[in-house]
């Protein structure tokens, strides 16, 4: 049965009744309440004195996100890797060829590739992945960043006006993040990914900083983190476990593949974390997890569980075995270590 509409003060009674009638004529979508909530907010805005520029931001952001959601929807079941790096790297240079090779290997392992659709590392990612397995998440800039020739004209290419909507799509759709050396934009995206993982505002996924052997680009960056952030107490030692520096394409691809060897996904249900896995957890694994990660638990132990009633809105995952973890919602670097241990189960 459709939910009754909670009227906002700015919505006239006749409009509220029309929304309710419209809701009752629909086919009972589980998202009806969210659609109505959005409509209510829009109608409320119409009765308020708002700056036109603010409303234009809202409208454009809604259009950009809606369009991106529509493009990615048919590929929801396919794992995707977001790749970042300098636009100034040229074809034939070592970093370009390394990125292209990594994309090729990711496709062979069943992944798709997302890049920012520009030149350099982004073009290398699309060249290696091929048009069919690529997504382009372009950005409008004053000097106009044209889409590279490998993704230009493809229906999976989208262009964003706002960096924040573009970043949201990178994070929402990426099942792993790969960063090659780059400039301000690359570092911006890397810090964003790490901050979201550290604070639990995104899923914990592999974050790999890829470099050529002996170049030291990311090693120097890591040294700065240790000397200026870790040693002064601005981050915790476990935060350094949210990323890994790799200097070999095969090793990088293997890390991403192995992250999903047994682990599937997680979500919070009330105060607990529910981890979905591919294989039923053994008693030995549960005991090992409880022994190794007591510091993460707020009370009680990690235990096996069936799908919880609150997870019924995610039907594609209901068949997976589960672990219920009374997680403290703070130590996400340690959670990454827990996932690694789950993946060790034979």
ChimeraX attribute file (.defattr): number of C-alpha atoms within 10 A of each C-alpha:
attribute: neighborCount
match mode: 1-to-1
recipient: residues
	/A:1	9
	/A:2	17
	/A:3	12
	/A:4	15
	/A:5	15
	/A:6	11
	/A:7	15
	/A:8	14
	/A:9	9
	/A:10	14
	/A:11	18
	/A:12	12
	/A:13	12
	/A:14	9
	/A:15	13
	/A:16	18
	/A:17	15
	/A:18	11
	/A:19	16
	/A:20	17
	/A:21	13
	/A:22	12
	/A:23	21
	/A:24	15
	/A:25	9
	/A:26	10
	/A:27	10
	/A:28	12
	/A:29	11
	/A:30	11
	/A:31	9
	/A:32	16
	/A:33	15
	/A:34	10
	/A:35	12
	/A:36	20
	/A:37	15
	/A:38	12
	/A:39	13
	/A:40	21
	/A:41	13
	/A:42	15
	/A:43	16
	/A:44	16
	/A:45	14
	/A:46	13
	/A:47	11
	/A:48	9
	/A:49	7
	/A:50	10
	/A:51	8
	/A:52	9
	/A:53	9
	/A:54	9
	/A:55	14
	/A:56	11
	/A:57	13
	/A:58	12
	/A:59	12
	/A:60	15
	/A:61	18
	/A:62	13
	/A:63	13
	/A:64	18
	/A:65	16
	/A:66	11
	/A:67	14
	/A:68	21
	/A:69	15
	/A:70	11
	/A:71	16
	/A:72	15
	/A:73	10
	/A:74	9
	/A:75	12
	/A:76	11
	/A:77	9
	/A:78	12
	/A:79	17
	/A:80	24
	/A:81	26
	/A:82	24
	/A:83	26
	/A:84	27
	/A:85	31
	/A:86	21
	/A:87	21
	/A:88	13
	/A:89	20
	/A:90	16
	/A:91	15
	/A:92	10
	/A:93	10
	/A:94	13
	/A:95	22
	/A:96	26
	/A:97	19
	/A:98	23
	/A:99	30
	/A:100	24
	/A:101	18
	/A:102	24
	/A:103	29
	/A:104	22
	/A:105	19
	/A:106	26
	/A:107	18
	/A:108	11
	/A:109	14
	/A:110	12
	/A:111	22
	/A:112	25
	/A:113	27
	/A:114	28
	/A:115	26
	/A:116	29
	/A:117	31
	/A:118	25
	/A:119	24
	/A:120	22
	/A:121	31
	/A:122	31
	/A:123	27
	/A:124	33
	/A:125	33
	/A:126	32
	/A:127	22
	/A:128	24
	/A:129	27
	/A:130	19
	/A:131	19
	/A:132	14
	/A:133	19
	/A:134	27
	/A:135	28
	/A:136	26
	/A:137	24
	/A:138	22
	/A:139	21
	/A:140	13
	/A:141	12
	/A:142	6
	/A:143	6
	/A:144	9
	/A:145	16
	/A:146	15
	/A:147	23
	/A:148	20
	/A:149	15
	/A:150	23
	/A:151	25
	/A:152	16
	/A:153	11
	/A:154	15
	/A:155	12
	/A:156	19
	/A:157	21
	/A:158	22
	/A:159	19
	/A:160	21
	/A:161	15
	/A:162	15
	/A:163	13
	/A:164	11
	/A:165	17
	/A:166	22
	/A:167	17
	/A:168	13
	/A:169	19
	/A:170	23
	/A:171	20
	/A:172	12
	/A:173	20
	/A:174	21
	/A:175	23
	/A:176	25
	/A:177	23
	/A:178	25
	/A:179	23
	/A:180	24
	/A:181	18
	/A:182	17
	/A:183	12
	/A:184	10
	/A:185	13
	/A:186	18
	/A:187	16
	/A:188	11
	/A:189	18
	/A:190	20
	/A:191	12
	/A:192	14
	/A:193	24
	/A:194	19
	/A:195	15
	/A:196	14
	/A:197	21
	/A:198	23
	/A:199	15
	/A:200	15
	/A:201	10
	/A:202	15
	/A:203	21
	/A:204	23
	/A:205	22
	/A:206	23
	/A:207	25
	/A:208	23
	/A:209	22
	/A:210	23
	/A:211	23
	/A:212	17
	/A:213	10
	/A:214	8
	/A:215	10
	/A:216	13
	/A:217	17
	/A:218	20
	/A:219	15
	/A:220	11
	/A:221	10
	/A:222	17
	/A:223	12
	/A:224	13
	/A:225	16
	/A:226	18
	/A:227	11
	/A:228	13
	/A:229	15
	/A:230	17
	/A:231	13
	/A:232	11
	/A:233	11
	/A:234	11
	/A:235	15
	/A:236	16
	/A:237	14
	/A:238	16
	/A:239	18
	/A:240	16
	/A:241	16
	/A:242	22
	/A:243	21
	/A:244	16
	/A:245	18
	/A:246	19
	/A:247	18
	/A:248	14
	/A:249	20
	/A:250	13
	/A:251	12
	/A:252	23
	/A:253	18
	/A:254	13
	/A:255	18
	/A:256	22
	/A:257	17
	/A:258	15
	/A:259	20
	/A:260	20
	/A:261	18
	/A:262	21
	/A:263	21
	/A:264	18
	/A:265	19
	/A:266	17
	/A:267	12
	/A:268	16
	/A:269	13
	/A:270	8
	/A:271	12
	/A:272	17
	/A:273	18
	/A:274	27
	/A:275	21
	/A:276	25
	/A:277	23
	/A:278	16
	/A:279	17
	/A:280	16
	/A:281	20
	/A:282	12
	/A:283	11
	/A:284	9
	/A:285	16
	/A:286	17
	/A:287	13
	/A:288	14
	/A:289	19
	/A:290	17
	/A:291	12
	/A:292	13
	/A:293	16
	/A:294	15
	/A:295	12
	/A:296	19
	/A:297	16
	/A:298	14
	/A:299	11
	/A:300	11
	/A:301	18
	/A:302	23
	/A:303	17
	/A:304	17
	/A:305	16
	/A:306	14
	/A:307	18
	/A:308	12
	/A:309	9
	/A:310	10
	/A:311	15
	/A:312	11
	/A:313	11
	/A:314	8
	/A:315	9
	/A:316	10
	/A:317	17
	/A:318	16
	/A:319	12
	/A:320	16
	/A:321	19
	/A:322	26
	/A:323	20
	/A:324	21
	/A:325	24
	/A:326	20
	/A:327	24
	/A:328	16
	/A:329	16
	/A:330	12
	/A:331	17
	/A:332	22
	/A:333	21
	/A:334	18
	/A:335	20
	/A:336	22
	/A:337	16
	/A:338	15
	/A:339	21
	/A:340	17
	/A:341	16
	/A:342	23
	/A:343	19
	/A:344	13
	/A:345	15
	/A:346	10
